[in-house]
Structures are given as C-alpha cells and as structure tokens.
C-alpha cells in the first residue's frame, strides 16, 4: 500500500512539474 502511495505521489509530482515546464516553454 505504501509503495503504491509513493508511486502515485511521484507520478503526480512528475506530471505537475512537466506541465509547469511545458507551460514555461510555451
């Protein structure tokens, strides 16, 4: 359960960071 939580949190953080990075480039 904890592993799933960590993966989900990491994935969410990655998505947010990527979206922000792409937004900055655009």
N, C-alpha and C positions, 0 to 999 in steps of 0.2 A: 504493500500500500504506500509506504513512504517513497519507494523507488518511483512509483507512478506519479506521485505528487512532485517529486524533484524534476522528473522529465517534463511534466506539464508546465511547471513554473519556468524551466529553462526554455522550452519551446515558445511560451508566451512572451518571455523577455526578448528572445531572438526575433520574433515576429514584430514586436513593438520597435525594437532597435532598427530592424531592416526598413520598416515603414517610415520611421523618422529619417533615416539615412537617405532613402529614395526621395522623400519629400524635400529634403535639403537640396539634393542634386537638382530636382525639378524646379 
